[in-house]
Amino acid sequence: MKSYTFYIGIIVSTLCLISCQSGDKKTSVKADQPNVILLVVDDQGYGDVASLGNKIIKTPNIDALHAKSARFTDYHVSPTCAPTRAALMTGHHSNRTGVWHTVNGRSLILERETTMAQVFKDNGYSTGIFGKWHLGDNYPFRPQDKGFEEVLVHGGGGIEQTMDYWDNDYFDDMYWHNGKLEKYEGFCTDIWFDNAKSFIGKQKDKPFFCYLSTNAAHSPYFVADKYSDPYKENVDVPNAAFYGLIANVDENIGKLVAYLESINLKDNTIIIFTTDNGTAKGAKVEGHRLDGFVVKGNNAGMRGIKASMYEGGHRVPLFIHWKDGGITTGKDIHELTAHYDIFPTLVDLCKLQVKQKIIFDGTSLVPLIKGDNKDFKDRIVITNSQRVEVPEPWRRTALMQGNWRLINGEELYDLKTDPEQRTNIATQHPDKMQEFKEAYAAWWKEIAPGYSDQPRIYIGHEAENPTNLFCHDWHTEKEATPWHQRHIRTAYVDNGHWLISVAESGTYTFKLRRWPEEIHLPLNAKAPVRPALPGTSVTESHKSKSLIVKKARLRIQDLELRKEVDPSAEYVAFTLKLNKGETNLKTYFELDNGIEIGAYYVQVEKI
């Protein structure tokens, strides 16, 4: 049997797992167990770091970490954010976790998946998340449902998205803190880092796992002018505010490292720096907006940007530093590695006991750090962008082995001679094409049965009642639901259904809204324009459109209810009895012009 079969590393995964006795008690903490900080920057590509060859951007603190870390030069993630985060958290390929999209209900991590936060918590670690989660905003998908004890996050996949607090703009915003909305003063990235430091400073008697996951440098590109000004006059910079967001992240990384040193925790803290996909705005490409060749900016010589199946869409930085563990010298590691390797690596480094029977798709990177690459020589890694309801074979897919890249099952490239993936050599290597296609077919056959598993939002559960549902999580026939607040303002025409699990039989109320509850606007109102913010790149919001809702309708289980609507009311309410079990929920607003749309926001409460 060829060693590439099932790149997922099932054989070696057992080396990463240490069984522990059954029971719910936390494992006792060993005195020498390291702390862990996992830093994930949003939308920053491989070429958006000075020490990786960018001669324009200034990232002195990331560079300092690079100089003292194991650096993985051929490290790959998913081409978009939620799938990468699912793979990082679980050690599984994102497709296996139920997360292969960023919206449409396919950014919700399957309930059965165990996250590294849960394992760290079971091993006596304090666990905290600060920033972006993007794996579900309702029970049972929230970070507090998945092992995090201290939670400070924005809603959805980014600030200004549908489930984020209305009119958040990166400055002085409302965020979710341990399940409650709270007001914070300052810039979002500063707030994530400052609160992470506060969390770290409180850990006196046990180790911590800190997931510091910034929404920067994701759109919208809002940042104080002092960070973007150095790049505004440079014609080679595609987006000055994007670089400014990274500059602010870099500044905060420097402050974090200095803080760890000041409280004598830096030496026994594993610091991991990485990003979630290829660059969003650090490079401009020709032709197709995702897959073209770079014509402006820096992309480390790679083709494609965020969401591309070409190298620039998914090869990103990965640095690992741990002084007490002997990982202190700048060392480039060139073997093919992936995001689902991080969890088994931390199990290995922290000597975690894993009571769950996890079969990782990833492999511990510790042997590579120690110079042993025998388990990686013929390894295959597969990454894809499946922005559909159910994954399709070879859809926007890269299969990788060594320098080989097979794209969509049709285009073959050798990065050793063609790093920009300009010349398709598939016809010159029929044996290699056949070998890779057989490997992919075996992988697909093994993973595809799980695609029928449906992540369902609970209603009437004691962990979350009432439940606020957002159109971001509609299952629709379109590639993207109304995922951004601008879609709500401009009355994006779409409808879809939510996958629901009724936790208990009983009486439920459903409040159907056009606007989110926090702004208390009537159905027919226009939302005020959010103004621009002087001294920053924050722009005025989109103007809103008034809708006259005439009728409302709701379908769930075997029930369909209708109502005439008072357009000056905030919401339309339905009360009905439901049976426990799985179902779908779909809502309808019939407008005065005959067009029908879904209710963008629905609040469900068991009474």
C-alpha positions in Angstrom: 0.0 0.0 0.0 1.3 3.4 -1.0 2.1 5.7 2.0 0.0 8.6 0.6 -3.3 6.7 1.1 -5.4 8.7 3.6 -3.1 11.6 4.1 -5.1 12.1 7.3 -2.5 10.3 9.3 -4.7 7.8 11.0 -1.7 5.5 11.6 0.4 8.1 13.4 -2.5 9.7 15.2 -2.3 7.1 18.0 1.1 8.5 18.9 -0.7 11.8 19.8 -3.4 10.2 21.9 -3.0 9.1 25.5 -6.1 7.4 27.0 -7.3 8.5 30.3 -9.8 7.0 32.7 -13.5 7.6 32.1 -15.4 10.2 34.1 -16.0 13.9 34.1 -13.3 14.9 36.5 -10.5 17.1 35.1 -7.1 15.5 34.8 -4.6 16.8 37.4 -2.2 19.4 36.0 1.5 18.6 35.8 3.8 21.3 37.1 5.7 21.7 33.9 2.7 21.8 31.5 3.1 24.8 29.2 0.7 27.6 28.6 -0.6 28.0 25.1 -1.4 31.1 23.1 -2.9 30.4 19.6 -2.8 33.6 17.5 -4.9 33.5 14.4 -5.0 36.7 12.2 -7.8 37.0 9.8 -7.1 37.3 6.0 -3.4 38.0 6.4 -1.5 36.1 3.7 2.0 34.6 3.5 3.2 37.7 1.7 1.8 40.1 4.3 4.8 39.7 6.6 8.1 41.6 6.3 10.3 38.7 7.3 8.6 36.5 4.6 9.8 38.8 1.9 7.4 41.8 1.8 9.6 44.9 1.5 6.8 47.4 2.2 4.9 46.3 5.2 6.3 46.8 8.7 5.8 43.9 11.1 8.7 44.1 13.5 7.0 42.0 16.3 5.8 39.2 14.0 9.3 39.3 12.5 10.9 38.9 16.0 8.7 35.9 16.6 9.7 34.5 13.2 13.4 34.8 14.2 12.9 32.6 17.2 10.5 30.0 16.0 10.0 26.8 14.0 8.7 28.2 10.7 6.6 26.0 8.5 7.1 27.2 4.9 4.7 24.8 3.2 1.8 25.1 5.7 -1.8 25.1 4.3 -5.3 26.0 5.5 -8.7 26.2 4.0 -9.1 29.0 1.4 -11.7 30.7 3.6 -12.1 31.5 7.3 -14.7 29.4 9.0 -13.5 26.1 7.5 -9.9 26.8 8.7 -11.1 27.6 12.2 -13.1 24.3 12.3 -10.0 22.3 11.3 -7.8 24.1 13.7 -10.2 23.5 16.6 -10.8 19.8 15.9 -7.8 18.3 14.1 -10.2 17.2 11.4 -10.6 18.2 7.8 -13.1 21.0 7.7 -15.5 18.9 5.5 -15.6 16.3 8.3 -16.7 18.9 10.8 -19.7 20.1 8.8 -18.0 23.5 8.1 -17.2 24.0 4.4 -18.8 27.4 3.9 -18.8 30.8 5.7 -22.6 31.3 5.6 -25.8 29.3 4.6 -25.8 27.3 7.8 -22.6 25.6 6.8 -20.3 27.5 9.2 -21.9 25.7 12.1 -19.6 23.1 13.6 -21.2 19.7 14.2 -22.3 19.1 17.7 -20.4 15.8 17.9 -17.0 17.5 17.2 -14.6 17.8 20.2 -12.5 21.0 20.2 -9.0 21.5 21.6 -10.6 23.9 24.1 -12.6 21.0 25.5 -9.5 18.8 25.8 -7.5 21.6 27.4 -10.3 22.2 29.9 -10.5 18.5 30.7 -6.8 18.6 31.4 -7.1 21.3 34.0 -6.3 24.3 31.8 -8.2 27.6 31.9 -9.6 28.4 28.5 -10.3 31.7 26.9 -11.3 33.0 23.4 -10.9 36.7 22.4 -12.1 38.0 19.0 -13.5 35.8 16.2 -15.2 32.4 16.5 -17.3 32.0 13.3 -18.4 28.5 14.1 -21.9 29.3 15.3 -23.7 31.9 17.4 -26.4 29.7 18.9 -26.4 26.6 21.1 -24.8 24.1 20.7 -22.1 25.8 18.6 -21.0 28.8 20.6 -17.5 28.9 22.1 -18.9 28.5 25.6 -20.6 25.3 24.4 -17.3 24.0 23.0 -14.9 24.3 26.0 -14.2 28.0 26.5 -14.7 29.3 30.0 -13.9 33.0 29.3 -15.5 34.2 26.1 -15.3 37.7 24.5 -16.3 37.7 20.8 -18.1 39.6 18.1 -21.0 38.0 16.2 -20.7 36.0 13.0 -17.7 36.0 10.8 -16.9 39.6 11.2 -17.9 43.0 12.5 -20.8 44.5 10.5 -22.1 41.0 9.6 -25.8 40.1 10.2 -25.5 38.6 13.7 -23.0 41.2 14.9 -24.4 44.0 17.1 -26.0 46.6 14.8 -23.7 49.3 13.6 -20.5 48.0 15.2 -17.6 49.7 13.4 -14.5 48.4 15.2 -14.5 51.4 17.7 -16.4 51.5 21.0 -18.5 48.5 20.1 -20.8 45.9 21.8 -19.5 42.4 22.1 -20.6 39.1 23.6 -18.9 38.5 27.0 -19.7 35.1 28.5 -23.1 35.1 26.9 -24.1 38.7 27.5 -23.7 41.9 25.4 -21.4 44.4 26.9 -20.1 47.8 25.7 -16.3 48.2 25.3 -14.3 51.3 24.7 -11.5 51.3 22.2 -10.5 49.6 19.0 -11.5 46.0 18.5 -8.0 44.4 18.2 -6.8 46.3 21.2 -9.8 45.1 23.2 -9.1 41.4 22.2 -5.5 41.7 23.3 -6.1 43.7 26.4 -8.7 41.3 27.7 -6.5 38.3 26.8 -3.8 39.8 28.9 -6.2 40.3 31.7 -7.3 36.6 31.5 -3.6 35.5 31.4 -2.7 37.6 34.4 -5.3 35.8 36.5 -3.9 32.3 35.9 -1.8 31.8 38.9 -2.1 28.2 39.8 -2.8 26.4 36.5 -1.9 26.7 32.9 -4.0 28.4 30.3 -5.1 28.0 26.7 -5.7 31.4 25.1 -7.2 31.5 21.6 -6.6 35.0 20.4 -8.3 35.2 17.0 -8.6 38.7 15.5 -11.2 39.9 13.1 -8.5 42.1 11.6 -7.5 42.2 8.8 -10.9 41.1 7.5 -13.2 43.6 5.8 -14.5 46.2 6.5 -11.1 47.8 6.5 -11.6 50.2 9.4 -8.6 51.4 11.3 -7.2 54.6 12.8 -5.4 56.7 10.3 -2.1 56.6 12.2 -1.8 52.9 11.2 -2.7 53.3 7.5 -1.1 56.7 6.8 2.4 55.2 6.2 1.1 53.2 3.3 -1.3 55.6 1.6 1.2 57.3 -0.7 2.8 54.0 -1.9 1.4 53.1 -5.3 2.5 49.4 -4.8 0.1 49.0 -1.8 -3.3 47.6 -2.9 -5.1 48.7 0.2 -3.5 51.0 2.9 -6.1 50.3 5.5 -5.6 46.5 5.2 -1.9 47.0 5.9 -2.8 49.4 8.7 -4.9 46.7 10.4 -2.0 44.3 10.2 0.3 47.0 11.7 -2.1 47.3 14.7 -2.1 43.5 15.1 1.7 43.5 15.1 1.8 46.3 17.7 -0.5 44.3 19.9 1.6 41.1 19.5 4.7 43.1 20.7 2.7 44.3 23.8 1.5 40.8 24.5 5.0 39.3 24.4 6.3 42.1 26.7 3.5 41.4 29.1 4.3 37.7 29.2 7.9 38.6 30.0 6.9 41.1 32.7 5.0 38.4 34.6 7.6 35.6 33.9 5.3 33.5 31.8 6.9 33.8 28.4 9.5 31.0 28.7 6.9 28.3 29.4 4.3 29.5 27.0 3.9 28.0 23.5 3.2 30.8 21.1 1.7 29.9 17.8 1.2 32.5 15.1 -0.8 31.7 11.9 -3.6 33.1 9.7 -6.8 31.6 8.4 -6.4 31.9 4.6 -4.6 33.6 1.8 -4.4 37.4 1.6 -7.6 39.4 1.0 -6.1 42.7 0.0 -2.4 42.4 0.2 -2.2 41.5 -3.5 -4.3 42.4 -6.5 -4.7 39.8 -9.2 -5.5 40.0 -12.9 -8.4 38.2 -14.6 -10.6 36.3 -12.1 -10.8 38.1 -8.9 -9.6 35.1 -6.9 -7.4 32.9 -9.1 -5.4 35.3 -11.2 -1.7 36.2 -11.3 -0.5 39.0 -9.1 -0.2 42.4 -10.7 0.1 44.6 -7.6 1.3 44.0 -4.1 3.1 41.1 -2.6 1.9 37.5 -2.6 5.2 35.7 -2.0 5.3 34.7 -5.7 2.1 32.8 -5.5 -1.0 32.7 -7.8 -4.4 33.5 -6.3 -5.7 35.1 -3.2 -8.3 34.3 -0.5 -10.8 31.7 -1.6 -8.6 30.5 -4.5 -7.6 26.8 -5.0 -4.2 28.0 -6.2 -1.3 28.4 -3.7 -2.0 32.0 -2.7 -5.4 31.0 -1.4 -4.3 28.6 1.2 -0.5 28.6 1.9 0.0 30.8 5.0 2.5 31.5 7.8 2.9 29.2 10.8 5.4 30.0 13.5 5.8 28.0 16.8 7.9 29.2 19.7 8.4 27.7 23.1 11.6 28.5 25.0 11.3 25.9 27.8 10.5 23.3 25.1 13.6 24.1 23.2 11.8 25.7 20.2 13.8 29.0 20.2 15.9 29.1 17.1 14.7 30.3 13.7 14.4 27.2 11.7 12.6 26.7 8.4 10.7 23.4 8.0 9.8 22.7 4.4 7.6 19.6 4.6 3.9 19.7 3.7 1.8 20.5 6.7 -1.8 21.6 7.4 -4.2 23.3 9.9 -5.5 20.0 11.3 -1.9 19.3 12.5 -2.1 22.0 15.2 -4.4 20.1 17.6 -2.4 16.8 17.6 0.8 18.9 17.9 -0.5 20.5 21.1 -1.6 17.2 22.5 1.9 16.0 22.0 3.7 19.1 23.3 1.4 19.6 26.3 1.2 15.9 27.1 -2.6 16.1 27.1 -4.8 13.2 28.0 -7.6 12.7 25.5 -10.6 10.8 26.9 -12.5 11.2 23.6 -11.6 8.7 20.9 -10.5 11.2 18.4 -8.9 9.9 15.2 -7.2 13.0 13.9 -6.9 13.9 10.3 -3.7 15.7 11.2 -0.4 14.6 12.5 1.8 16.0 15.3 4.5 18.3 14.0 6.8 17.5 16.9 8.8 15.0 14.8 9.4 17.6 12.2 10.6 20.1 14.8 13.0 17.5 16.0 14.3 16.8 12.5 12.4 13.5 11.7 10.4 13.8 8.5 9.8 10.1 7.7 6.0 10.4 8.2 5.7 13.4 5.9 7.7 12.4 2.8 4.8 11.1 0.7 2.0 12.9 2.5 -1.0 14.1 0.7 -3.0 17.2 1.9 -6.4 18.2 0.3 -8.0 21.6 0.7 -11.0 23.0 -1.0 -13.6 25.8 -1.1 -17.1 24.2 -1.0 -19.5 27.2 -1.0 -22.5 25.0 -1.6 -25.1 23.1 0.4 -23.5 19.7 -0.1 -19.8 19.3 -1.1 -19.1 18.2 -4.7 -16.0 16.1 -5.8 -13.1 18.3 -6.9 -15.0 21.6 -6.4 -12.3 24.3 -6.2 -9.9 21.7 -4.8 -6.1 21.5 -4.4 -4.5 18.1 -3.9 -0.9 18.5 -2.7 2.1 16.2 -2.3 5.6 17.6 -2.1 5.9 20.1 -4.9 3.0 18.6 -6.8 -0.3 20.5 -7.0 -3.4 18.9 -8.7 -6.1 21.5 -9.1 -9.8 20.5 -9.6 -8.6 17.0 -10.8 -7.5 18.5 -14.1 -4.5 20.9 -13.8 -1.2 19.6 -12.6 1.7 21.8 -11.6 5.2 21.3 -10.2 6.0 24.2 -7.9 9.7 23.4 -8.1 9.9 24.6 -11.7 6.6 26.6 -11.8 5.9 28.3 -8.5 3.3 30.6 -10.0 1.3 27.6 -11.4 1.3 29.0 -15.0 1.9 25.8 -17.0 -0.5 22.8 -16.7 1.6 19.6 -17.2 -1.2 17.1 -16.6 -0.8 15.5 -20.1 2.9 14.9 -19.4 2.4 12.9 -16.3 -0.5 10.4 -16.8 0.8 8.1 -14.1 1.0 10.8 -11.5 -2.5 12.0 -12.5 -3.9 8.5 -12.1 -2.1 8.1 -8.7 -3.5 11.4 -7.3 -7.0 10.7 -8.6 -7.1 7.3 -6.9 -5.9 8.9 -3.7 -8.6 11.6 -3.9 -11.3 9.0 -4.7 -10.3 7.0 -1.6 -10.4 10.1 0.6 -13.8 11.2 -0.8 -15.3 7.7 -0.3 -14.2 7.8 3.3 -15.3 11.3 4.2 -18.4 11.8 2.0 -20.9 9.8 4.2 -20.6 12.5 6.9 -22.0 15.2 4.5 -25.5 14.2 5.4 -25.0 15.1 9.0 -26.9 18.3 9.7 -25.9 20.9 12.3 -29.1 22.1 13.9 -29.8 25.1 16.1 -31.6 24.2 19.3 -34.7 26.1 20.4 -36.3 25.8 23.8 -33.0 24.5 25.4 -32.1 25.6 28.9 -28.7 26.7 27.6 -30.2 29.3 25.4 -33.8 30.5 25.7 -34.8 32.7 24.0 -32.9 31.9 20.8 -32.1 34.6 18.2 -32.0 33.3 14.7 -30.2 35.2 11.9 -30.7 35.0 8.1 -26.9 34.4 7.9 -27.7 30.8 8.8 -30.5 30.3 6.2 -30.1 27.3 4.0 -30.8 28.7 0.5 -30.2 27.9 -3.1 -28.0 31.1 -3.5 -24.3 30.9 -2.9 -24.6 33.4 0.0 -27.5 34.4 2.3 -27.9 38.0 3.5 -24.8 37.8 5.7 -24.0 41.5 6.0 -25.8 44.3 7.6 -25.8 46.2 4.3 -28.0 43.4 3.0 -30.5 44.2 5.7 -30.4 47.9 5.0 -30.9 47.4 1.2 -33.6 44.7 1.6 -31.7 41.8 -0.1 -34.3 39.6 -1.7 -33.9 36.0 -0.5 -35.4 33.4 1.7 -34.3 30.1 3.2 -34.9 27.8 6.1 -33.2 27.1 9.4 -32.3 23.6 10.5 -33.9 23.4 14.0 -33.9 20.9 16.9 -36.8 21.5 19.3 -35.3 20.6 22.6 -38.6 20.1 24.5 -42.3 19.9 23.6 -44.2 22.9 24.6 -45.6 26.3 23.7 -43.3 28.6 21.7 -43.5 32.2 20.6 -41.9 33.4 17.3 -41.2 37.1 16.7 -40.4 37.8 13.1 -38.4 41.0 12.5 -36.9 43.0 9.6 -34.5 44.8 11.9 -32.5 43.4 14.9 -34.1 43.7 18.3 -31.5 46.1 19.7 -32.5 49.0 17.5 -36.3 48.7 18.1 -37.4 49.8 14.6 -40.8 49.2 13.1 -41.0 46.8 10.2 -41.5 49.7 7.7 -38.8 52.0 9.1 -35.5 53.1 7.6 -32.5 52.6 9.7 -30.5 55.7 10.5 -27.2 56.0 8.5 -24.2 55.3 10.6 -21.8 58.3 10.1 -18.2 58.2 9.1 -15.7 58.4 12.0 -13.1 61.2 11.7 -9.5 60.1 12.1 -10.2 56.6 10.9 -11.1 54.8 7.7 -14.7 54.1 9.0 -17.1 55.2 6.2 -20.7 56.1 6.3 -23.0 53.0 6.2 -25.3 52.2 3.3 -28.6 54.0 3.2 -31.6 51.8 4.1 -34.7 51.0 2.2 -38.2 51.0 3.6 -40.4 47.9 3.2 -44.1 47.7 3.6 -44.9 44.3 5.0 -48.5 43.3 4.4 -48.6 39.6 5.5 -46.4 37.2 7.4 -46.3 33.4 7.3 -44.4 30.8 9.3 -43.9 27.1 8.6 -42.5 24.5 11.1 -43.2 20.8 11.7 -46.6 20.2 10.1 -47.8 23.7 10.9 -48.3 26.8 8.6 -49.6 30.0 10.2 -50.5 33.3 8.5 -51.2 36.8 9.7 -52.0 40.3 8.5 -49.3 42.7 9.5 -49.2 46.1 11.1 -46.2 47.6 9.3 -45.6 50.1 12.1 -45.0 47.3 14.6 -41.5 46.0 15.5 -42.3 42.4 14.8 -45.0 39.9 14.0 -45.6 37.3 16.7 -46.9 33.7 16.4 -47.6 31.4 19.3 -47.8 27.7 18.7 -47.2 24.3 20.2 -44.3 22.2 19.0 -43.2 18.6 19.6 -39.7 17.7 20.5 -37.5 16.7 17.6 -35.7 17.8 14.4 -37.5 20.1 12.0 -37.1 23.0 9.6 -38.2 26.6 10.1 -39.1 29.0 7.3 -40.6 32.5 7.6 -42.2 34.8 5.0 -42.9 38.5 4.7 -45.2 39.4 1.8 -44.5 43.0 0.7 -46.9 45.5 -0.8 -45.4 45.0 -4.2 -46.0 41.3 -4.2 -42.4 40.3 -3.5 -41.9 37.8 -0.8 -38.7 37.7 1.5 -37.8 35.9 4.7 -37.7 37.5 8.1 -34.1 38.4 8.5 -34.3 38.1 12.3 -36.5 35.7 14.3 -36.6 35.3 18.1 -37.9 32.0 19.4 -38.8 31.5 23.1 -40.2 28.5 24.9 -42.8 29.9 27.4 
